[in-house]
Every structure is written in C-alpha cells, then in structure tokens.
C-alpha cells in the first residue's frame, strides 16, 4: 500500500493527530504488532509479564475508554480513573485522539496489543484539541497522578521552552517514587530543541526512531567522496544497490529546465518550489519530468533554510501516477554547496535502504544543559499503528508515541521486580539499549539518540543495576585526570566474569578497578584536544551488554568552588591572561539559575539556600576568545528553614513596576527643579 506522509515536522511533543485516516481490518493486520515486538516484548510475555497490577498515568487529551481495546471507565475497566481538567464535571473522554493513541501504545488489549496490555490507565485530560496545552494543567495533572497512586506517568506533550514549575512538579512525582517518562518533542533535527517537561533532569526523555516497517527508509549521498545529509521522499522505494553518476543542475525541474541539457543516467538536482509566484510545482511533477528525461535519481534542495520531508504521493497527483526514480530532499545550504561544486567534473553516489533504528528527523535533539544528557534514549516513533478514537486505528508519528513504548517497558520491569526504585528501573532501561547508527554507519551522537534504542528483552534479562547510568565529566588543562565510580547492584547472581572496556577517542586513556560493588575508573586526557568528546563504558555480565555513555568537557580553563556556610566562593584558572568571567549556578532540584561576575583580582560569591547539587558554569573571557569551564558541588549542610526572599512577580508586571518607579523618579526630579 502507499504510505501517507505522517513524518511531518510536528508541534513539540503534542504532534498532529491524523484522525482522518483509517484502515480496514485486513489492512491493519498486516502492520499490527510491528513496533512492540521490535523492542523485545515477546520474552517478558512468555514469562507471564504483561503489566498486570501497574497503573500508568497518561497526561494528555484524555482516553477514549469506549474503544474495544481500551474498554471501560471505572474500577473494573481499562481506564480505572483520572480527571478531566477541561470540563471538570465530566469523565476524561478523548475527543481528539492523541491521548487514545498514546494509551494504546502502552496498554491496548484487544486487536491491538500495547507494550503492557494488562496495565491499567489513569487518564488526565489537560487539552481538548492536542494543540494548546496549559502548563498549569500539566502541573495539576502531575499532582493528581501522585495523589491517585500512579506507578508511572507518561507525558507526551509539553511546552517548547523551559518551565521551572513543570519541572518542580515532575520532581515531586520522582520523590514519591513514580517513574516519569516525557517525550523529547518534534522540533528536530536542530539541536537544543527540547522543552519542558522533556528537559527535566530526573525524568526519562525519549526521542523517536523509525519503525520495523519497509517504509523506514534512509538515504546516503556522496558527492566527490563528501557525504551529505538527505531524506528520502515518501513514495520512494529502497534500492538494490547505490546509484552512481554525475550530478546535473536542472533549475526548478520544469519541462523547460530539461531542454538543452543531457541528464540521461545522471542524478539531477533541482530547487524546491517555482520561480513563478503561486505556481504549484509538486515534487511528483519534478520527479516525472526528471525520469522522463532519463535521470536515475532526483535531489530537491530547499528554497528556505533547513531540511524537509517531501511526499511524492499526494491527493493532487494523477490517479495513475507512480514514482519512477528515487527522490531525496536536502538542506538549502548543502544543496547550493553541491551546485557550486559540480561546476567542475563530479561523481556522486546515492543509496536508499531500510534502517528501522534511524533517528527520525523530527525528533528533538539536545543538549539542554552542559551537566546532563537529553534525550536519554530513543524508541520507535514513526509509522506507529495504534488505537484511535471512535473504535478506529491509525498510523501516526511523533515522539509522543516513542515515549509510551518506554512507559510500557517500565510497567513490565516494575511488575517483574516490584521492589525496584524508579532510578533503578531507569538504569535497567538506559544501560541495556541497542546502538543506533546513521545512514553512513556512524553511531548517532548523544544529543541525537542518548544511549541508544530501547530493548525490553535486554532490560528484562538484566541482573545488574548500574548507577549512574551515564556521566558528564569536566576535565581541564590544569587537571587532566577525572576519577569517578559506578555503583553496581545485583538483582541476582554474582559479579563473576565482569568484562569492562572503554570505547572513545584514542587520546582519552581509561583505567578501572573493581572494589566489591564499586567500579572505580579513571579518565586521563592527553594532548590539547579541547572540546566535547563522547565515549562509553561497555560492561558485559552474565550474557548482557551494558552501555554507560560518557560526555567529557575538556576545557582550557577551570572554575573551582568551596562552600562557607551558605556562600559558594569561586576561583578561576586559565593558562592565558583572562579579564572577565560570568558565573552561573543552577540548582539541580528546580533549575533555578543565579549569576554573578568575576574579575581577576576579585573573588566572586553566590548565596545558596537549600541542600542540593549545584551546577556551575563559567564563561571566561581572554584577550583572544571566550571559553567555558564547568564544576559541580553537592551541598548537604544548610539547616532546614533557611528561606530566600523571593518576589514571584511575572516579567510583564516587573516591567510595569520598573516603568512606574522610573516615572516617579522623573516626576520627583521635575518637581524639585
């Protein structure tokens, strides 16, 4: 069948709901149970683990509890409780579809089978249409889920910025031993595109990969041996092998653009859109023109900055239209670079092939902080077939549907091991992932994919809990060695036959020593390879492979910190003469940031008011450039009851007050004169 283009760049985490597209039962069966078995649910189900007894809160648009796969509202149904924050006197019935889709991935139990089909759902309706979400309602829903005794909270929506109040509510749930899963959002592929609650330090933030379907195509393009990032258009098919040939530019891909040029057996590159205002020059028209002219493949570069997903199959294409050649899209800047490079002789190679573990282009990326990693992992979130309102089923895409795969996985682990703490479940899920690689076989960065792709079978069979499940380490030129430790906790078995190795840049030297249940390791930097570097500790134990990602900040300068009562006192080092530093201190509990400045001959201080881990970043300015340095400090000695004088006044009101104060000052000055 022809797939519709569901991989649109969606609004963050909420996503569009493709409620208009349904499939007959025989069509559904061909695609049911793709993403769920792909992440390894068969082994837990063989052991009788299906989520029974676990309550998962879905904070969303409600749930259609009349759906045959999610049937029942009340103590004896699938949806055993919840709350409607939109219409407070009515049950949280989903009229949009988004929440029903999310709940189906977690716990559908009928024609469709969710990850944990016997788990119960608590439905909290905080949005009517899935497009507008109040942060206050998200907070109230989290608080209500805590009150109602949820074991797991799934939040597949959010805001596209940092919201400290949402983060504090998530922290409250974590303190109550509730496992919280958040969607990364759909603002990728740009970096720093994760908002709240996906930014929260303690929650598990999930990005999206493709799915175990033949529509999960990726593409490569190399021009004169240089790789470029391209995305297959929906409607293109996998190739048996790479296409090679020279690249020829053909304007906008109109019929007249092919006059006078020979593109036979070549790869054609054209610009998106048209040079005629209002003209609809569809990708299908460009493909048809290029194919009829003898081209072997087509590249369409964007007419605005950024990359895009195009579709060849659409409502306005001729009914008998079928793509003849593969078509890919490319970023405008890279497209123009190719056009410039092919003015001389060129040789190119293009390939389209199946890769279900490819990070979806829409999936939001990190980083969100220099001090922790987001997203932590990825799960299938493209072409997900799940329950839809009005007893339907629907293919849909977004990190909204990746997150509930992880929520369902947590339900299975919690049923198997009810005594596990939420951070221990987190460790099992994050350290037992499968690696994910891009179209060129290179492992995706931590900002793209976190540790890797969820694998429930690995997590289910794991006997080793590793804390922490990842590291961010700061090393500087005046102290090139970092010593850390991993705490190892056995669920059962022994620590015999523990195999440990480090994978990363050659200039990072690694050594370790196992002392009872602590694995102490040392990282040493050689040379002056300043910057951010990724690596991973790989542990093999009892047939399971564990991955602990490490991000290393190797900086020229450093910032040291000591505590005196409620004051943090800072000192700066830099091998070059420095003249100014801005210091930011973040409270890890609520994300609050305090700042100060420092000059070479002065000490800088910041007051702290509660026990917490504090993250410290210094932006150090020298005569040549500006660089950063990092440190952390864990404060445990501040007495209870210490309070800061905070005036929680919105920024708009602060501005009004400032104007009034200024006006009063001016008026007083005039009056005195």
N, C-alpha and C positions, 0 to 999 in steps of 0.2 A: 504494500500500500504506500501511498505517497504521504510523507510526514509533513505536517504543518510546522511553521516556524515558531516554535514556542520559546526558542532561546533568545528572546528579546532582552535588551537591557532593561531590567525591571526596576521599579522603585525599591528603595532599600528594604530588604528582608520581607516586606509585605507582599510584593510581587503582584503581577496582574493575575486575575483569575480567568481562565479560559472556559467559562461556564457554557459558552455557546457550542462547544464541540463535544459530541458524544459518539460512542461507538457501539455498534450492535454486539450482542453477547458473543457471537462466534469470532468477531474481530478482537474482542478483549482477551479471550482465552489464549490467543497467540502471543500475547505480550504480558499476561499476568505473571506475577512472581519472578520478575527479572532482577530488579534491584535488591530485593530482600534475600533471595538465596545467594546472590553475588557477594554479599558481605558476610556470608558464612553462618546463616541461621539454622541450617539443616542439622548440624551436630547438637546444639542445645535442644532442638525439638526431639531428636532421637533419645535424648536423656530425660524427656518429660518436662523440660523447662520451656515455658510458654508465656511467662509474665503473670501468672496467676497470683493474686494477692497483692499486686503492686498498683498503686494509684498514681497516675500521671496527670498533672495539671496542664491543660492546653490554654494558654492565654492568647486569644485570637478573636475571630469573628463569631464565636460560638461553634456548636457542633449540631449537625442535622441528626438527631437521635431517632428519627423515623427511617433512616437509611437501613436497609436489611443487614448490612454488615456492621452497623454501629447501633443496633436496635435497643431502644429502651431508655427511659428517663426515670431516675429514682433508684432506690437501693437494689432492686433486682435487675436493673438494666445494664447496658454497657456504660452509659453516662450516669454515674451514680450521684452526681452533684455538680455544684458550680454556682455561678451567679451572673446575672445579666446587668452589666453596668450601664447599658444604653437605655433599656426600658426595665426599670428595677422591679416592677411587679410581674414580670413575665419570665418564663424559663429561657435559658441561653440558646435558643434555637438559631441556627446559622441560616441566614437568608442570602448570603453571598457565595459561600463555597470554600473559601480559603481555609477556615478552621476545620471543616469537614475533611478536606484533603489532607491536612496535617495529621488529624486524628486517625485517619485511615492508614497512613504510613506506620503509625505507632501500633495500632491495636485493632484494625479491621479484622472481623472474624466471620467470614461468610464466603462469597465468591472470591473476594479479595482477602488475602491474609497479610496482616501487618507484621512487623518485626516481633511484637509481643502480643499475639492475638487474644490472650486471656487476661491481659491487663485491663484495669478499669480507668475510665476517663473522668476527670473533673473539668468541666467546661466553663471558662470565664470569658464572657463576651465584652470586649473593650472597643470594638469597632463594628459599624454596621456594614460598610462597603469595602473594607480591607484596604482603603486608600488613605484615609485620615485616621490617625491614632493619637489619642491624648496621652501624654506621659504620666499625667496624674492618674488616669485609669489603669495604666500598666502597673503603677506603684500600688494602687488599691487592690488590684488583682493578685499581685505577688503576696501582699499581706494577707489576703483572704485565703490563698492557697496554703500558706503557712498555718493559718487558723484551722483549716479543714483537714490538715494532716496529710498533705501530699507527700509522696516519696520523691517525686521527680517533677520539675517544672520545665515545660518546653515553651520558649518564647520565639516564635518565628516572625516577629515583626519588631519594629523599633523606630528610632529617630536617627537622622543622618548626621548627628553631632554628639559630643559628649554631654551626658546628662547625669550630674552627680547624684541627684535624688533617686533616679532609677538605679544607679549603681549601689547606693546605700540600701535600697530595698532588696536587691539581689544579695547583698552581703548579709542582711538579716536572715534570708532563707538559708544561706550557706551555714550560718551559725546554728541554725536549727537542724542541721544535718540533712538538708534537702539538696539533691543533685540538680543543678540548674544548667540547662542547655540553651544556647542562643544561636540564632542564625547570623552569619557574618554580614549578610546583605548582598545586594545585587548591583553595586556601583563599580564593579571591576571593568576592565582589568587594571585600572590605575591603582597605584599604591596609596596607602593612608586613606582608605575609603570605608573603614569600618566605624559605625557609630554605636551609640548605646542601645540596648544593653550588651551588644557584642563586644564592646571594649572592656567589659568588666573583668578585673584581674582573676576572680575566683571561678567564674562560670566557664563552661566548656564552649568555645566558639567554633562553629562548623562552617567550612566552605564547601563548595559543590564541585564534584567531578561529573564526567559523563556517566553513562549507564551501560549496562550489559546488553546493548542493542546494536544492530548493524548500522543504525543512524549515528552512532558515536564516532564520527569521522574526525580525523585531524589531518593537517596538511603540512608539508615542508616545501620551501622554495629556496634554492640556492642560485645565486647569480654570480658568475665568475668566482665560485667557491665560497662566496659570502652568504651566510644564512639570513633569511628574513622571516618575520612572523606573519603568517597568513591564516585565514579561517575559511574552511570550505563553505560554500553557499548551500543552503538547504535544497536538496534536489540533485546535487552531485553524488556520484557513486564512487565506491572505493576502486582503486586501480590495481591491476595485477603486478605492476612494476612502475618505476619512475618514468615520467615523460621527459625527454631531453630535447633541446633545440635552442635556437636563438630567440631572444625577445624582441618584438617589434611593437612600436607605439602606434596606436590607431585612434587617436583623438578621443571622442566620446563613444565610439563603437557604432556609429550610424553607418548606413549603407554607403554614403558618400565618403566616409572616412577610410573605407577599404579600396576606394578607386585609386588606381595608380600605384598600389603597393602590393607586393607578393608576400602573403602570410602563410603560404602552404607549408605545413609541417612545422610551423613556428608556434611560440607561445606569445599571445597578444596581450598587451597591457593597455587599458583604457581608463578614462576618468569617470567617476560616478556622476550621474545626472546628465544635464544637457547644457549647451551654450545658448539655447533658446528659452527665454523665460516662460514658465508654465507648461513646457513640453514634458510629458511623462514618458521617459525613455527607460522602460523596465529592464531589469537585469536579464529577463528572458529574451528580450529583443536583442540586447547586446550579444548574448550567447549565441542566438540563432544566426545573427549576421557574421560573427566570427567563425562559427562552424561551417557555414555555407561558403565562406571564403577560403576554407581549407586549414584553419588553425587547429592545433592539437589541444590547446588549453587557453583559458582566459583569466587574466588578473584584472580586478577592478579596484583602483585606488580611490580613497575617499576624497570628496570635494570640500570637506571641512576637517579640522584636526581630529585625530583619533581613528580607531579601527571600528568596524561594524560587522554585523551578521546580516547577510543578504539572503533572499529566498528566490529561487527560480520558479517554484510552483506557487501560484497565487490565483486569486479569484479572477483577475483580469487577463490571464494568459489564455491563449486559444485552447479549446477543449481537447484538441488532439496534440497539444504541444508536449514534447518530451526532450529534456536536455540531451545534447549530443556529445558535448565535451565538458570536462571538469572546469568549474569556475571557483575562484577564491577571491576573498577581499583582503585588502592591505591598508595600513595606515597611510594617510596622505604624505607625510614626510618621507616615509620609506618608498612610497610609490614614485615621488619626484626624484628621490635619490637613484632609483633604478633607471628612470628615463634619462637622467644625466649620464649614468654610467654606460648605457647602451649606444651612445653616440659613436663609440668605437666598437670593435668586434666584441661579441659577448657569447657566452654559453650558459644555459640555465638548465636546472633540473627541478621538476615538480613531482610530488608524490602525495596521494591521498590514501589513507589506510585507517584501519579500525584500532581505536585505543580507548577502552572504557575508563581507564584510570588517568585521563587527561583532565586537568583543572579547567572547568568551564570558564569562558572568557568573562561572563557576567559576574562571577564570584568575587566579592570584595576582598581586597588584599590588605595586609598590614604594611608597615608596623603601626601600632597605636601608641607605643611607648618604647623608650630605649631599655626598659627594665624587665619586660616580659614579652612573651611571644603570642601573637594572634594572627591568623586563626591557629588553633592547636591541632586540628586535623580536618580532613575532608571526608565527605561521604557522597553517594550518588544523589544528584540533584537536578539532572536533566532527563527529559522524557520519562518522568515518573508517572506510572499508571496508578491511580488511587481513587478512593471514593469521592463522589461529587454530590452536592445537594440534589434533592428530588430523585433519589434512588439511582443516580447515574454513576458513571466512571469517566475519568478524564486523564489525558496525558498533559502534564504541566511541568514547568521547570522553574527553578529558583533555589537559593539556599534555604528558603522556607521549608523545602522538602528534604534537604540534606539533614537539617537539624533533627527532625523526628526519627530518622534512622538511628541516630546516636541515643536519643531518649529511649527508644525501644530496646536498644542494646543494653543500656544501663538497667532497664527493668529486668532483663534476663539475668544479668550478673547479680542484681540485688536479690532476686528470687533464689538463685543458687547459693548465695552467701549473704544471708540477711544481716549478719553482724558487721559487714564492711562499712567503713565510713565513706562519706561522699568523695573525699580526696583519694581514697584507696581505689574506688571504682574508676575515678578519673585516671589514676596511674595505670590501671589494667587496660583501659581503652586506648590511652595515648601511647603506651610503650609497645603495644603489640600490633601496630599498624603495618600495612603493606606500603612499600615505597611507590611513589608516583613520579613518572618521568614525562618530559615534554616530547614534542614530535621528533626531536633530534636525539632522544635517548638520555638527555641530561636530567638529573633529578631536579624537580621543582624546588625553588627556594623556600625557606621557612615562611617568608611573607606571603607566598602563594598558597602553600599547602600544609603548613605546620609540619607535624611529624610524618604525616602520610595519610593513607586511606583506611578508614575503619575496617577492621576484620574481626567479626564477632567470634568466629571459630578459634582464632588465636587467643583472644581475651578470655574466652570460656575455658580453654585448656591451660591457661597460665597459672602457675603456682607461686609466682614471685611478684610481690608488690615493691616497686622501686620509687623512692621519694628523694628529691623531687623528680617528676617525670621529664623535666627539661631544665636547662640552665641558660642564663645570660651572665656572662663573666666579663669584668673590666680589668684590663691589663694595661700598664703604661710604660713609658720608656725608662722611668726611674725604678720600676719594679716589674720585671718581665716574667714573673712566676706567679701563678694562681694555684692555691690548694683548696680543694673542695671535697665533699664526700657525699656518697649516695647511701641512704639507709635502705637495707634490704629486709623485707619481711616475708617469711614463707607462709603460704596458706596451708600447705602440707608438703612433705618431702624433706630433703636435706639440701644443703648448699654444695654438695659434691659436684665435681665436673663443671665448675663455673668457668666459662671461657669469655675473656674480656679483650676487646680491641678498640682502637680509635681510628675513625676514618675522617680525614680532613686534609688541609694543606700541609705540605711537607715541612714548612717552616714552623709548624706547631708540634713540639715534642710532647709525648704523653707517657706517663708512668702511673702505676697504681699499686695499691697494697690492700689486701683483704684482711680486716681485723674483726673477727666474729661476724656481726651483722652489718658492718660498715665497710663500704668500698671507698677507700680514700685515694684520690687521684690528684695528679699534678700536671698542669699545662705550662710549658715554657715556650716563650716566643724567641725566635732567632731572626736576626736582621731587623731592618726598619720597615717592615711591611705594615705600616699603619693603615687602619681602616676596620671595616667589619668583615669577619670571617666566620663561615659556617662549618661545623663538623658534627660528628655524632659518635657517641659511645655505643658499641654493639655488644650485647651480652647474650650468650647462648646458655640456656639452662634447661635441663630436663626436656629437650626437644623443642623448646620455644625460643624464638628470636625476639629480643627486646631492643628497642631503639630509644636512646636518650639524646635528643638534639641539643646542640650547644651553639650559642651565638657569642662570639668573642668580639668585644670592643677593644681594639689595640690603639691606644691614643698616645700622642706625643707628650701631652701634659697630664697632670693628675690633680685631684682635689682630695684632701684629707679632712676628716671631721672628728671632733671629740665632743663629748657631752659634759656640760657642767650644770647640774640641776635641770632647769627647763631650757637651757640655751644650747644650741648647736654652734660650735665655733669652727670656722673653716680656715684652711691654708691651701694655697695654690702653688704648684710647681710646673714650670715649663722650661725646656732646655734653651729656648730663646727668650730674649727680654720681652716680657709682657707688660701691658699698660692698663688693662681693664678686664674685669670678669663679671658676668651676670650669673648669679647662682639661683637655681630653682629647687625647691624642696617639696616633694609630693608625699602626702600621707597616703599610704597604700590602702588604708581602710575605706576612704571615701573619695580619693582622688583630688582632695583639696591641695592647691599649689600656693606656696608662699615664695616670694622672691626678694633678693637683695643684690646689691652690687658691691664690688670689692676693688680696691686699688692696691698696687704692690706694697705700699708701706702701711696699710691698714688691715686690721682683722675684721672679718665680717661675721655677723651672728644672726641667727633666727630663733625665735622662741617656739617651742612645741608644747602642746597642752594635753596630749594623751599618749598612752603606750601603744606603739605601732612600729612597723618597719617603715622607714622613710627613704625615699629615693632622691638622690642628689645629682643634679646635672649642672656643670659649669661651662659656660661658653666663654672661652679665653681668647682675648684679642691681643695679637702681637703686631709688630710693625709690618709683618708680611701677610698675615691671614688671620682667620678666626677658626679655632678648633674647639671641640668639646671634650670633656672629661666626666667620668661617672664614679659614683660611690653609693653605698647603702649603709644604713645604720639601724639597728634594732633597739628601740627604747623600751625598757621594762621597769624603770624605777620612778616614774612620775606618780605621785599619790593620787588616789581617787578624789573626785570632786573638784579638780582644777578646771576652771572654765575660762574660755577666751571671750572677750567682749565682742560679740558679732552682731551686726545690724543687717538682718536678712532683707535688704531692700532691693527690688528689681532694678536693673540697669537703667531703664527708662525713667523711673522715679528718681534715681540718683542724679541723672542728668537734669531733671526739672529742679531738684533741690539746689544743684550747683548753679543753675541759671538764676534762681531766686536769691541765693546768697550773693552772687556777683552783682545782681541788680541792687540789692540792699546796700552793698558796699559803694557802688557808684552813686546811688542816691544820697548816701551819707556824705560822700566827698563833695557833691554839688552843694548840698545844704550848708556844709561848713564853709564853702567858698562864698 
